[in-house]
Amino acid sequence: MRVQLAQQAQEILGQSDLVIITERVDDVALLIGQMITMGLPEVLDRHIPRHWTQRGLSWGWTAVIWLAHILTEGDHRKVAVEVYVKGMHHTLSCLTAQVIQPLDFSDDRLSHLLSHLSKPKYWHQIERDLNERSIEVHALPPEVIRCDATTVSGAHEVTAEGLLQFGHSKDDPPPDQSHAGVVGPLGDAAGDGRPVRGTRR
């Protein structure tokens, strides 16, 4: 929208017209910011090959904007992305500091990106790099380990040393068999490799 400025505003800004761009932002800024913090564009660009004749947006930025679209709109269809980008062109350009063209999100280009991501030789490297950036391991003292318990119903095979054991049911009415399992922070049962046992009703 183009607005004619008042004389005083023209003198301050040094121009006679003001251009107002209105775009719906939703949570796109938050999502893209989180993916940038994770280093997703750089990781994808490092491992997905770029053809020497390829123009436009890199694979990393294409994936980031596509993921933001999927999470914001709840729509995983490739055909919808190009229209979405047209409606958010200015916002996406400002958030990513990239030149954004709707054709960067055509069905063919997104299919090509998916074909790269589906190849184990690329995916395993991408996964390794993202895990190195986002998973931290701390050496915690083993004196006190807290565990969260849950109950589940089902047809599970109960073994003497297994994680799932018979226990007390919190359901009303109780099922035929209730299993209790306690999982420690490292996936073991009590923090020392042994499952916590319950009793059969």
Contacts in CASP RR format, 6 or more apart in sequence:
PFRMAT RR
TARGET T0000
AUTHOR 0000-0000-0000
METHOD contacts of the structure
MODEL  1
MRVQLAQQAQEILGQSDLVIITERVDDVALLIGQMITMGLPEVLDRHIPR
HWTQRGLSWGWTAVIWLAHILTEGDHRKVAVEVYVKGMHHTLSCLTAQVI
QPLDFSDDRLSHLLSHLSKPKYWHQIERDLNERSIEVHALPPEVIRCDAT
TVSGAHEVTAEGLLQFGHSKDDPPPDQSHAGVVGPLGDAAGDGRPVRGTR
R
1 19 0 8 1.000
1 20 0 8 1.000
1 21 0 8 1.000
1 22 0 8 1.000
2 17 0 8 1.000
2 18 0 8 1.000
2 19 0 8 1.000
2 20 0 8 1.000
3 17 0 8 1.000
3 18 0 8 1.000
3 19 0 8 1.000
3 20 0 8 1.000
4 16 0 8 1.000
4 17 0 8 1.000
5 13 0 8 1.000
5 15 0 8 1.000
5 16 0 8 1.000
5 17 0 8 1.000
5 18 0 8 1.000
9 18 0 8 1.000
10 16 0 8 1.000
21 90 0 8 1.000
23 87 0 8 1.000
23 88 0 8 1.000
23 89 0 8 1.000
23 90 0 8 1.000
23 91 0 8 1.000
24 88 0 8 1.000
25 88 0 8 1.000
25 91 0 8 1.000
26 72 0 8 1.000
27 71 0 8 1.000
27 72 0 8 1.000
28 68 0 8 1.000
28 72 0 8 1.000
28 88 0 8 1.000
28 91 0 8 1.000
28 92 0 8 1.000
28 95 0 8 1.000
29 91 0 8 1.000
29 95 0 8 1.000
31 67 0 8 1.000
31 68 0 8 1.000
31 71 0 8 1.000
31 72 0 8 1.000
32 64 0 8 1.000
32 65 0 8 1.000
32 68 0 8 1.000
32 92 0 8 1.000
32 95 0 8 1.000
32 96 0 8 1.000
33 95 0 8 1.000
35 41 0 8 1.000
35 64 0 8 1.000
35 67 0 8 1.000
35 68 0 8 1.000
36 64 0 8 1.000
38 130 0 8 1.000
38 133 0 8 1.000
38 134 0 8 1.000
39 130 0 8 1.000
39 133 0 8 1.000
40 60 0 8 1.000
40 63 0 8 1.000
40 64 0 8 1.000
40 67 0 8 1.000
40 130 0 8 1.000
41 58 0 8 1.000
41 60 0 8 1.000
41 61 0 8 1.000
41 63 0 8 1.000
41 64 0 8 1.000
42 60 0 8 1.000
43 60 0 8 1.000
43 126 0 8 1.000
43 129 0 8 1.000
43 130 0 8 1.000
43 133 0 8 1.000
44 58 0 8 1.000
44 59 0 8 1.000
44 60 0 8 1.000
44 63 0 8 1.000
44 64 0 8 1.000
44 126 0 8 1.000
45 58 0 8 1.000
45 59 0 8 1.000
45 60 0 8 1.000
45 61 0 8 1.000
46 129 0 8 1.000
47 122 0 8 1.000
47 125 0 8 1.000
47 126 0 8 1.000
47 129 0 8 1.000
48 59 0 8 1.000
48 60 0 8 1.000
48 113 0 8 1.000
48 116 0 8 1.000
48 117 0 8 1.000
48 122 0 8 1.000
48 126 0 8 1.000
49 116 0 8 1.000
50 58 0 8 1.000
50 59 0 8 1.000
56 99 0 8 1.000
56 101 0 8 1.000
56 104 0 8 1.000
57 65 0 8 1.000
57 98 0 8 1.000
57 99 0 8 1.000
57 100 0 8 1.000
57 101 0 8 1.000
57 104 0 8 1.000
58 98 0 8 1.000
59 113 0 8 1.000
59 116 0 8 1.000
61 96 0 8 1.000
61 98 0 8 1.000
62 104 0 8 1.000
62 105 0 8 1.000
62 109 0 8 1.000
62 110 0 8 1.000
62 113 0 8 1.000
63 113 0 8 1.000
63 117 0 8 1.000
64 96 0 8 1.000
65 81 0 8 1.000
65 85 0 8 1.000
65 92 0 8 1.000
65 96 0 8 1.000
65 100 0 8 1.000
65 105 0 8 1.000
66 81 0 8 1.000
66 105 0 8 1.000
66 110 0 8 1.000
66 113 0 8 1.000
69 75 0 8 1.000
69 80 0 8 1.000
69 81 0 8 1.000
69 84 0 8 1.000
69 85 0 8 1.000
70 76 0 8 1.000
73 80 0 8 1.000
73 84 0 8 1.000
78 107 0 8 1.000
78 110 0 8 1.000
78 111 0 8 1.000
79 107 0 8 1.000
81 105 0 8 1.000
81 110 0 8 1.000
82 102 0 8 1.000
82 103 0 8 1.000
82 105 0 8 1.000
82 106 0 8 1.000
82 107 0 8 1.000
83 102 0 8 1.000
84 105 0 8 1.000
85 92 0 8 1.000
85 100 0 8 1.000
85 102 0 8 1.000
85 104 0 8 1.000
85 105 0 8 1.000
86 102 0 8 1.000
89 100 0 8 1.000
89 102 0 8 1.000
92 98 0 8 1.000
92 100 0 8 1.000
93 99 0 8 1.000
93 100 0 8 1.000
103 109 0 8 1.000
116 122 0 8 1.000
117 123 0 8 1.000
117 126 0 8 1.000
142 191 0 8 1.000
145 184 0 8 1.000
145 185 0 8 1.000
145 190 0 8 1.000
145 191 0 8 1.000
145 192 0 8 1.000
146 185 0 8 1.000
147 182 0 8 1.000
147 183 0 8 1.000
147 184 0 8 1.000
147 185 0 8 1.000
147 189 0 8 1.000
147 190 0 8 1.000
147 191 0 8 1.000
147 196 0 8 1.000
148 182 0 8 1.000
148 183 0 8 1.000
148 184 0 8 1.000
149 180 0 8 1.000
149 181 0 8 1.000
149 182 0 8 1.000
149 196 0 8 1.000
150 180 0 8 1.000
150 181 0 8 1.000
150 182 0 8 1.000
150 183 0 8 1.000
151 167 0 8 1.000
151 168 0 8 1.000
151 169 0 8 1.000
151 170 0 8 1.000
151 171 0 8 1.000
151 178 0 8 1.000
151 179 0 8 1.000
151 180 0 8 1.000
151 181 0 8 1.000
152 164 0 8 1.000
152 178 0 8 1.000
152 179 0 8 1.000
152 181 0 8 1.000
153 169 0 8 1.000
153 171 0 8 1.000
153 175 0 8 1.000
153 177 0 8 1.000
153 178 0 8 1.000
153 179 0 8 1.000
154 175 0 8 1.000
154 177 0 8 1.000
154 179 0 8 1.000
155 177 0 8 1.000
156 164 0 8 1.000
156 179 0 8 1.000
158 164 0 8 1.000
158 165 0 8 1.000
158 166 0 8 1.000
158 179 0 8 1.000
161 194 0 8 1.000
161 195 0 8 1.000
162 189 0 8 1.000
162 195 0 8 1.000
163 181 0 8 1.000
163 183 0 8 1.000
163 189 0 8 1.000
163 195 0 8 1.000
164 179 0 8 1.000
164 180 0 8 1.000
164 181 0 8 1.000
164 195 0 8 1.000
165 179 0 8 1.000
165 180 0 8 1.000
165 181 0 8 1.000
165 195 0 8 1.000
165 196 0 8 1.000
165 197 0 8 1.000
165 198 0 8 1.000
166 177 0 8 1.000
166 178 0 8 1.000
166 179 0 8 1.000
166 180 0 8 1.000
166 198 0 8 1.000
166 199 0 8 1.000
166 200 0 8 1.000
166 201 0 8 1.000
167 178 0 8 1.000
167 179 0 8 1.000
167 180 0 8 1.000
167 198 0 8 1.000
167 199 0 8 1.000
167 200 0 8 1.000
167 201 0 8 1.000
168 178 0 8 1.000
168 180 0 8 1.000
168 198 0 8 1.000
168 199 0 8 1.000
168 201 0 8 1.000
169 175 0 8 1.000
169 178 0 8 1.000
169 201 0 8 1.000
171 178 0 8 1.000
174 201 0 8 1.000
177 200 0 8 1.000
177 201 0 8 1.000
178 201 0 8 1.000
180 196 0 8 1.000
180 198 0 8 1.000
181 189 0 8 1.000
181 195 0 8 1.000
181 196 0 8 1.000
182 189 0 8 1.000
182 190 0 8 1.000
182 195 0 8 1.000
182 196 0 8 1.000
183 189 0 8 1.000
184 190 0 8 1.000
184 191 0 8 1.000
185 191 0 8 1.000
188 194 0 8 1.000
189 195 0 8 1.000
189 196 0 8 1.000
190 196 0 8 1.000
END
